[in-house]
Amino acid sequence: MMDAGRHPNITLLTYSEVEHVSGYVGNFTARIRKRARSVNEELCTGCGICQEKCPRRVQDTVFEVGMGKRKAIYFSFSQSIPNLPVIDRENCLYFLKGKCRLCEKNCSVGAIDFEQEDELLDVQVGAIVVATGYAMWDPLQLPQYSYGLSPNILTGLQFERLTNSGGPTAGEILTADGKNPEQVAIIHCIGSRDENAHIYCSRFCCMYSLKHAHQVREKTGAEVFDFYMDMRAFGKGYEEFYERIQEEGITFVRGKGAEVEVLADGKLRVKGDDANLGRLVAADVDMVILATAIEPQPDAGQVASTFGLGRTPDGWFAEAHPKLRPVETSTAGVFLAGCAQGPRDVPDTVAHAGAAALEVVRLFNQGEVTISPTVAVVDAEKCVGCGECILSCPYTAIARDADGKAEVNPALCHGCGTCVATCLSGAITALHFTDEEIVAQIDGLLALTA
Ligand SMILES: Cc1cc2nc3c(=O)[nH]c(=O)nc-3n(C[C@H](O)[C@H](O)[C@H](O)COP(=O)(O)OP(=O)(O)OC[C@H]3O[C@@H](n4cnc5c(N)ncnc54)[C@H](O)[C@@H]3O)c2cc1C
């Protein structure tokens, strides 16, 4: 991140989102909304005094996953790039009540700008890499795990904060009453491989759960119960890590942890099915870590339509071909990297992102692109300008020309034929797939089978 931030050929636009994309491979225009930080980026030195002096503390549900607080003017996290704070206008006393301005009074370079507005930037780009990642699935949707009923039932992400030296307990693994837990249960596949939530495997939870088991043993010496369906240690060195963890005295229960009950004394009873013993088992513990599923970002549908992406039935962005074109999409010049395409851990994300970057370099090195000859064409004489084809085109390849007639952009057209079927006046033809050609092919086949 630091390298990217310092690179002379990379412009980082953080706190920004792409709102609209037009154009085609080699010639896209992206409209980007750069949201107002209420801080002048040119003047701010990132000293952090504004954050220190801000009197307003709010629960941080993003970086701290509800485990800690932040100020109303804050840095997203301690080593954020760029090192600039942002004012959370929904919680800032000045925006709420018109008073305070302590950050402004204490900023020696005058960088606080309460009047700052969002900026809209139009940027010309030749290719686009979509790397919007994943969202955490909410375990409240499966009430049998009692998430939210005890502060000692954590998601894997919350446990990451708990073990982090910058987290709420400075890295100590403590229960809500400040004690080291004596027994901890880890339950895999919460919302993954479950027909009541997501049927897919979230792929990296087995390995991070093993990491969590190791951290609990190492930092607290607590007894650890690991409930799993089957262990997916698929990466290089992962099986060896699993072997090592098994020697650390962890009790592995092969069978899904089915239920967590909060007992009257605050203890947590985890019930499950031990497939090896062939019977139900239960463990009373002080802390439960739920390895919750991941899922596509909530705005994945919007992002898909902005960039002309397809989605698989489970909602992840679709690659052009699962084996042969894993980073390309159905829109030429738009590529995928990381979990936006499906669950993958960091080494696989890095490899996928590297492949996407190379595809971009390859595209630019070619200097020109070859497009398929099977595109749609409009007969302007027949076109009545009704616009139905424009609405039906899944690739936004059709627009109106100066006379209001439909015009196909061959660089965007995939020759899918939707517009041909939609056009009531028969003005559109799919080259190499005319009705006459298709009928001739059918006749040929029938002649062979006759
Ligand atoms: C609890 C937990 C522990 C883990 N531990 C490990 C581990 O030990 N080892 C390991 O290899 N992997 C681990 N992982 C997996 C790791 O988090 C993922 O492999 C990795 O984060 C995937 O990277 P990504 O860039 O694809 O997605 P993300 O990390 O999700 O990054 C996507 C980024 O895109 C941004 N974004 C989203 N939408 C938009 C938008 N519309 N516009 C602009 N920006 C947007 C997001 O804010 C985010 O910054 C763990 C995961 C979890 C949940």
PDBQT file of the ligand as one rigid body, heavy atoms in Angstrom, charges set to zero:
ROOT
HETATM    1  C1  LIG A 501     -11.452 -13.237  10.115  1.00  0.00    +0.000 C 
HETATM    2  C2  LIG A 501     -10.606 -13.364   8.891  1.00  0.00    +0.000 A 
HETATM    3  C3  LIG A 501      -9.291 -13.764   9.011  1.00  0.00    +0.000 A 
HETATM    4  C4  LIG A 501      -8.498 -13.946   7.862  1.00  0.00    +0.000 A 
HETATM    5  N1  LIG A 501      -7.216 -14.371   8.009  1.00  0.00    +0.000 NA
HETATM    6  C5  LIG A 501      -6.488 -14.630   6.909  1.00  0.00    +0.000 A 
HETATM    7  C6  LIG A 501      -5.162 -15.144   7.032  1.00  0.00    +0.000 A 
HETATM    8  O1  LIG A 501      -4.656 -15.324   8.128  1.00  0.00    +0.000 OA
HETATM    9  N2  LIG A 501      -4.474 -15.404   5.889  1.00  0.00    +0.000 N 
HETATM   10  C7  LIG A 501      -5.016 -15.213   4.650  1.00  0.00    +0.000 A 
HETATM   11  O2  LIG A 501      -4.363 -15.526   3.659  1.00  0.00    +0.000 OA
HETATM   12  N3  LIG A 501      -6.256 -14.717   4.515  1.00  0.00    +0.000 NA
HETATM   13  C8  LIG A 501      -6.996 -14.419   5.596  1.00  0.00    +0.000 A 
HETATM   14  N4  LIG A 501      -8.257 -13.901   5.448  1.00  0.00    +0.000 N 
HETATM   15  C9  LIG A 501      -8.771 -13.665   4.084  1.00  0.00    +0.000 C 
HETATM   16  C10 LIG A 501      -8.378 -12.271   3.546  1.00  0.00    +0.000 C 
HETATM   17  O3  LIG A 501      -9.064 -11.304   4.304  1.00  0.00    +0.000 OA
HETATM   18  C11 LIG A 501      -8.790 -12.171   2.066  1.00  0.00    +0.000 C 
HETATM   19  O4  LIG A 501      -8.115 -13.168   1.338  1.00  0.00    +0.000 OA
HETATM   20  C12 LIG A 501      -8.387 -10.819   1.474  1.00  0.00    +0.000 C 
HETATM   21  O5  LIG A 501      -8.851  -9.753   2.276  1.00  0.00    +0.000 OA
HETATM   22  C13 LIG A 501      -8.975 -10.659   0.080  1.00  0.00    +0.000 C 
HETATM   23  O6  LIG A 501      -8.530  -9.433  -0.427  1.00  0.00    +0.000 OA
HETATM   24  P1  LIG A 501      -9.411  -8.555  -1.479  1.00  0.00    +0.000 P 
HETATM   25  O7  LIG A 501      -8.550  -7.408  -1.818  1.00  0.00    +0.000 OA
HETATM   26  O8  LIG A 501      -9.917  -9.417  -2.563  1.00  0.00    +0.000 OA
HETATM   27  O9  LIG A 501     -10.697  -8.069  -0.674  1.00  0.00    +0.000 OA
HETATM   28  P2  LIG A 501     -10.866  -7.070   0.562  1.00  0.00    +0.000 P 
HETATM   29  O10 LIG A 501      -9.808  -7.299   1.566  1.00  0.00    +0.000 OA
HETATM   30  O11 LIG A 501     -12.304  -7.236   0.973  1.00  0.00    +0.000 OA
HETATM   31  O12 LIG A 501     -10.634  -5.618  -0.054  1.00  0.00    +0.000 OA
HETATM   32  C14 LIG A 501     -11.577  -4.998  -0.902  1.00  0.00    +0.000 C 
HETATM   33  C15 LIG A 501     -11.466  -3.488  -0.756  1.00  0.00    +0.000 C 
HETATM   34  O13 LIG A 501     -12.333  -2.862  -1.706  1.00  0.00    +0.000 OA
HETATM   35  C16 LIG A 501     -13.033  -1.794  -1.058  1.00  0.00    +0.000 C 
HETATM   36  N5  LIG A 501     -14.305  -1.596  -1.759  1.00  0.00    +0.000 N 
HETATM   37  C17 LIG A 501     -15.408  -2.369  -1.740  1.00  0.00    +0.000 A 
HETATM   38  N6  LIG A 501     -16.358  -1.878  -2.541  1.00  0.00    +0.000 NA
HETATM   39  C18 LIG A 501     -15.850  -0.747  -3.090  1.00  0.00    +0.000 A 
HETATM   40  C19 LIG A 501     -16.355   0.212  -4.017  1.00  0.00    +0.000 A 
HETATM   41  N7  LIG A 501     -17.582   0.100  -4.551  1.00  0.00    +0.000 N 
HETATM   42  N8  LIG A 501     -15.548   1.249  -4.369  1.00  0.00    +0.000 NA
HETATM   43  C20 LIG A 501     -14.299   1.361  -3.844  1.00  0.00    +0.000 A 
HETATM   44  N9  LIG A 501     -13.757   0.473  -2.964  1.00  0.00    +0.000 NA
HETATM   45  C21 LIG A 501     -14.538  -0.565  -2.598  1.00  0.00    +0.000 A 
HETATM   46  C22 LIG A 501     -13.215  -2.287   0.374  1.00  0.00    +0.000 C 
HETATM   47  O14 LIG A 501     -13.446  -1.179   1.240  1.00  0.00    +0.000 OA
HETATM   48  C23 LIG A 501     -11.875  -2.980   0.625  1.00  0.00    +0.000 C 
HETATM   49  O15 LIG A 501     -10.923  -2.061   1.073  1.00  0.00    +0.000 OA
HETATM   50  C24 LIG A 501      -9.061 -13.708   6.570  1.00  0.00    +0.000 A 
HETATM   51  C25 LIG A 501     -10.383 -13.269   6.473  1.00  0.00    +0.000 A 
HETATM   52  C26 LIG A 501     -11.154 -13.098   7.610  1.00  0.00    +0.000 A 
HETATM   53  C27 LIG A 501     -12.591 -12.676   7.474  1.00  0.00    +0.000 C 
ENDROOT
TORSDOF 0
